[in-house]
């Protein structure tokens, strides 16, 4: 472990100690230096890499990594009483230690209502919850889907580990060269550090999202009420009169506001319209004088 670390540091220092100024290298040489630098910062034997087992020694069995699978389900049904079925659904959610990520109710008086719930449930309770939800009403549609991301998950995790090892080598190099190194070399190391740190943060965020999605499955439940929705309390005669009066009053106010706005909008145009009207009136008077017949002349 210690010897490989010394070799890594020596290789990194060799790249920066023996090279000329970065600004004097050709693009081809710079690319070669970058590739050799990454090889020097990569984990060596004993640092994350598996060594060959010694001859004759029994090799311990390697346990397979747990699979990473994302489960989703959609259930759509018709129920006799939406309010009662919603209460039963909440009871099932509590029993299965799940939670509601999103819910929505739709409908109006005199028409059937419907509701949609997005539920996150632990994976080990996924099948039990889907089966129990299907018994709450008349099932119309039920789909279950799974996405095996095991290979993608562990490949991304391995890439992140390699980036972390490379980042450690860059940090050590930067500290060693900060006092005696060239400015161009230090800036190059800082740029590489920023790039690697950005990749690590992105990879870590994706792994955290996959962890959440594989630990909690998603179930989307949609319920349609079979009967029309009737409010619990019907409006009285006085309530109907009050609603009608105030509705008419609001309409009157809206019309009055529209008239006032129209007058205000036309006010700047009144002088122009007056001049146009006066010109038209004078033109008409002039045409009438020209039409005087000969017997009207004194």
N, C-alpha and C positions, 0 to 999 in steps of 0.2 A: 504493500500500500504506500509506504513512505518512499520507496525507490521509484515507483511509477509516478508519484507526484513530483519528485525531483526531476525525472526525465521530462515530464510535461512542461514544467517551468523552464528547464534548460532549452527545450525546443522552441518555446515561445520567445525567450530572450534571444536565442540565436537568430530568429527571423527579424527582430527589430534591431539587434546589436550589429549584425553583419551587413544589413541592407543600407543602401544610400538613402538620401532624402526622398520622401514619397513623391514630391513634385517632380523629381527627375526620372521616375520610372515610367516606362511605357505601359499602356493599358494591359498588354499581355503579361508583362512582369507583375503588375499589381494583382491581376487575377491569380497568378501562380502563388504570390505571397499569401493572398487571402485563403486559398485552398490549403496551403501548407500550415497556415496558422490554425485553421479549424481542425486539421489533423492533430496538431500538437495539443490543442485544448480538449480534444475528445477523450473520453475515458479509456484508460489503458487497462492492461490485464491486472485484475485485482481491484479495480475501481468500477464496480457495476458490471464488468464483463465476467462471464462464466469461464472458469479455467477447466482444462481437461482433467477428468478424474485420474488419479494415479492408478497404475496397473495393479490389478489384484485387489483393490479396495472395493468393498461393496458400496454401490451408489444408493443414497437414500431416495425413496420414492417421492416424486414431485406431485403435489396435489394440483389438480387442474384449477385454473382460475374460474371464479363464478361467472356464469353467463350474464350478459347485460341485454335484457329484452324490455321493450316498451310496449305495454298493453293498452289498448283503447277499445271502447265499446259504445254503441249507440242503441238505445232502446226507445221505441215509440209505441204508445198504447192509447186506448180509449178507456176512460174510467166513468163510473156512474156519478160520483160526487168528487169534484176536483179538490175541494177544501179538505175532505176526509182523506183522500189519497195523498195529498201533500203532507198531512200530519203523519201518515204511515211511512211515507218516504223519509221524513226527518227522523223518525224512530229507527228505521233501518240504518240510516247514516250514523246515528249515535252508537248503535250496537256494533257496527263494523269499524268503529274508530276512524271514520272518514270525515270529510268536511266539504262544504259547498264552496266552490271557487267562484261561481257565478250563477245567478238565477234571474228569470224574467217571466212575468205574467202578462197575458194579452187577452183582450176581450172587452165587451161592452154589454150593458143590460139588454136583454132580449135576444142574445146570440150566444152560442157556446164559447166558453173560455178555453184557453190553453196555457200551459206553462212549460218552461225549459229550465233544467238544472244541470250544471256542469259540476261533477263530483270527483274529488280526488280521494282514492281509497288505497290503503296498503296492498301491495301485490298479493300477499298471502290471503287477503280477504276479497280479492277481485271476483272470483267465480261465485262465491257465496252471495255477494251483493247483487250481481247481475241476475242470478237465479231468483233471489227473493224479490227483486223489483219486477220481474216478469209476472209475478203472481198478483200484482196490485190491480190489474185490469185486463182488458181484452188486448192481447198483443197484436200489433200491426207490423212491426219490423224490429228485428234484433240482429245486430252485426257485431262481431268481435274481430279485432285485428291485432297483429303483433309485428314488431320490427326488431329483429335481432341485430344489435349494434356491437356485439362482442368484439369482433375483429377491429372495427373502427375505433372502439373505445381504447383497447390496449395498445393499438398502434399509435394513437395520439398521445397516450400516456408515456410511451417509450420515447417519442419525439420530444416531449416536454422534459423528461429526465435528461436527455442528451443536451438540450438547450441550457438546462440549469448547470450542468457540469461545465459547459463551454462558458457560461456567464461567470462562474467562479474563477476560471482561468483568466478571463479578461479583467476581472476586478483585481486579481492579484498582480497581473501585469501592469495595470494602470497605476497601482500604488507604488510599484517598484520603479516605474519610469517617470513618475510625477516630478521628481526632483532633478533628474539628470537627462531625461529623454527629450527628444526634439518635439517641438510644438505640433508639427504635422502628424507625428506618430501618436501623440496623445489625443489629438482630435479624431484620428482614425479609430482608435480604441473606443472613444466615447460614442462615436456613431454606431459602431458595432454593438456596443452595450445597449444603446437605445433600441436598436432593431431586435436584438435577442430578447430584451425585456418585454417589448411589445408582443412578440410571438408567444412568450411564456404566459402573459396575462390573457391573451386570446385563447390559448389552449386550455388554461386553467378554468376560464369561464365556461367553455364548452363542456369540459368534464363535469363541472358542478351542475350544469343543466341536465346532462345525461344521468347523473346520479339521482337527481330529483325525479326525473321521468321514469327511471327504472325502479325506484323504491315505491312510488305512488302511481297507480294506474288511473286512467281517466275514463269516466263513464258519463255520457250525455243522455239525460232522460227527458223525453218530451211526452206530456200527458194532454189529451184532448177531452174536454168534458162532453158527455153524451147529450145532456139536456141544456136548454138555454139558461143563461144566467139571469136570476131575479134578485134585485137588491133585498137585503134583509128587512128594510123598512121602506114602505111606499110613501110618496109625498102626499100630504093632506091637501084639502081644497084651498085653504089659506096659503099654504106654501106654493101651490101652483099659481095662484093669483099674484103673489109677491114676485115669483120668478118671471111671470109674464110682464108685469109692470116694469120691473127693473130692466128686463131685456129690451122693452120698447123704449125706455128712457135712454139706455145706452145707444140704441140705434139713432134716436133723435140727436143726441150729442155728437155722434159720429157725422151725421149729415150737416149739422151746424158747423162743426169744425172744418168740414170739406168746403162749405160755402165761404167761410172766413178766409181760408187759405187761397181760394180762387180769387176773391176780391183783392187780397194783398198781392197776389201774383199779377193782377191786371192793373193795379194802381200806377206803376211806372209807365204803362202804355196809354193811359188816358189822354195826355196831351197830344200824343201822336195820332191816336184815333180821332180826337177832336178836330185836328187839322185836316185829316183825310175826309172826315164828314163835311166840314165847311167847304172844302174844295169841290166835293161832289154836289153839294147844294147849290153853289154858285154856278157850276157847269149846267145844272138842270135849269136854273133861272135864265141863263143866257140862251139856251136852246129854245125855251118857251118864247122869248122875245123875238127870235128870228122867225118863228112860225106865225106871226101876225098876218092875217089875210088883208088884201088891198082895200076891202070895204070898211075895214076898221081904221084906215088911215084918214085923218081929217083933211 
